[in-house]
Amino acid sequence: MKAQFFTEQIFSHQAVYEHLIQASSEARPQQSFIFAGPDGIGKKTVALRFARHLLCDRNIAGGCGTCASCRFFDKPWSWHPDLIFFQRFEEPVLIPHSELDPYVDHDRGTIEQLLQQLVDDDWIAGHHNCSQAGSGFEAVSLIKDLVYEKNAQKPLPVRTRLEKELEKLAQTDTRLPELVQYIYSSISPYTYSGTLKVDAIRQALILKVGEKPFLSHRRVFILDGADTMTTEAQNALLKTLEEPPYATVIILITAKRNILLPTVKSRCRMLMFTPLEHTGLTALVRALTDLPEPEAGFRARAAHGDVLKALMIDPKAYSIQRQQMLNILKHFNHYTCADLTADQAMLTQDLARSNHELYITSMQILESLISDIQYILSHDHRKQTDHILVHEDIRAELETIAQKFSFEDIAYLAHEFQKLDRRHHSHVVDQWNIITFLQNINLHFNGRKHR
Ligand SMILES: [Zn+2]
């Protein structure tokens, strides 16, 4: 499997997956799909497993693993010629340490040093070391100029350039080219950055659906981040989605299905993917990392069902961030001008970091704290309950804070968060929204005092 699809597990999506397999053998199978649901919960994994099944020569559920198509599909260094996968460049690649280990000469350096050298040489944009946290994964972001012809918006990578660069690299350290190749092999030739433009959709999808498959009897097109398609691109795709040529399957993957045009949505079968509930995610984190239950559980709850985030959380940094949010919560009842300004500054500064895909924003932490308090206020905590709070480890502190709020206050805060979700559009808007959000809260609590 490719690096970022580090697990072949379907998680809790078994039912969706089985439905897909079954439906694909109908006389007139559905050919256009939308996989919708939050990031990091396994939509792509299911899409790729389904693609392997569709491309297999032997019509065995999930793919036989031995036919020419399956063998090509499973090759670690190349992509199946009949799988056209529009991958998002911005998404970090997650690499298990066990995969990195063969490239490490333990007498000469650690994985950390090896990756640092790649950062210094501009091969990867950065890497998030989580070996301290013990989860055994490394997230790297790639430098696009090496894979892309600058500004040309061509969907194809500059393979030859990559090879030449690798040759040069081999002169400095023999371990590096292999490692780079390993990391870059996980990038699809149809990787795109930013938005999916109409030219890319025409060249790599609309024109290609008419061609004969190379190796398999079908062609599968997967568009990750389908919501980044420009309106022009979406409109250009309508006819193909409506009547895909025989032997073509198109899967649009999105975490923001509302951004897709109604005309696109109406032409596809929409499958909803729900986040992993935290016991399932805890089990998965444990299976992938050998972390003990309390830590795995903490990561699972903090990550809101997102597997990648659960693996990459730095518990220390997270605790500091959470403490800041607890302080903000304590301000809500009696804001001073200075506190209000300081809190606004802190939350808007935090926005700048949220460009990183794996970053858990302070606003998300704040929201989960409020949802825990809402639970505490609505249930008699003296009674035994199986419900585990997201922030179970600081339950006592949350119970003390909860005493300062009425149930109506918390319902009001939850409502303000819902409004924020709906308004989430751009960085500037987000920044303004946070300021308005805190000001509304201030007004709400001030009004209550004077009533
Ligand atoms: Zn097969």
Residues whose N, C-alpha, C, O or C-beta is under 5 A from the ligand:
A	BS01	ZN	C56 D57 R58 G63 C64 G65 T66 C67 C70
